[in-house]
Amino acid sequence: MPRKTIKERNQKVTDTDSNVNRVRNILDNLIGNENPDDLMLELLDVIPESGKIPQSGKYYIFVYNPKTPNIRYDQNPLVAVTDIFSWGFRGINFHWEKV
């Protein structure tokens, strides 16, 4: 087996490279007036479903349909999970505006 050149050894694939990043194609095709629901469906098509229990320090997208009536909510949150509890989790929603 031939040895790799120095250039080949220094080329590391990163998560932002188009051949690894699952959402790169969606990002590259954004024009700015996409319907949020359609965009969420595209993301859900390329990102595989993970387990039901989130992990602290990870990022998650999901469709949220609240049980409580008449509350303000984000139906398609992008959340960085910070804490896990027996009742659920706490995190930072990157879509939510500052209050």
N, C-alpha and C positions, 0 to 999 in steps of 0.2 A: 504494500500500500504506500503510495507516494506521500511525502510529508507536505503539510500545508505551508504556503508562503507566509511571510510576515503580514502581508496585507490581508490574507484570508484569516489569519489568527486574530487580527485586530478588528475584524468586522463581526460585531456581535448583533444578533437580532434582538430588537427591543420590542416592547409591547405596543409601541406607536408605529412600528413598521407595518406597511399595508398587508404583508403576508401573515401577520400575527394578529393584528388588531381586528376584532370582530365588527366594530362599528365604523371603521375607516371609510368604507364605501358609502355609507349613509352620510357621514360628515362631508365627504368630498362632493356629494350631489346636492347639498343644501343650497337653496336659493334665497331663503329668508321669509317666505310667506307660506310655509307648510302648515297644514292643519295639525295641531298638537296630538290629536287622537290618531291620525294616520301615521305620524312620526313614531308614536309609541308602539303601534302595531308593527312597524318595520323593525324597531329595536327588539321587541319581543321575539321576532322571527329569527334574529341572528344571535341573541344571547340565550344560552341554554338555561332552563329552569334549574335553580339550586334547591337545596333542602328547605324544609319549612322553618327551621330554626336559624335565624341570622347569627353572624359572628361579629363581635365587636371589632372595629377597625376596618370592616369591609364596606363596600358601596353596593346599594341595591336599587333596582327600579321595580315597580309593581303597579298594578291597577288597584286603586283604593276606592271602595264604595262603602261609606260610613253607615253604621246602623242607627246612629243618632240623627234625628231629623233636624233640619234648619240650622246646620252648622256650616261654617266656612271651611273648605278643605281643598286639597290638591289631589285631583284624581290620578295623576301620573307623577308621583314624587321620585326624585333622585335623592337618596338618603345615605349619609355616612353614619353607620350605627356606632354609637358611643357606649351604650350600656345595655345589658341583657337582664331581664327580670322574669319571674315565673309567669307574670301576666302579659309579657310582651317585650318591647324594646324601646329605647330612647335614642334619638339620633338627630342629625342636622339635615334639614331638607334644603337642598341647594336651589329649589324653585321658589321657596317661600320668601315673600318680601319681608323686610325688617319692619317690625311694629314699634 
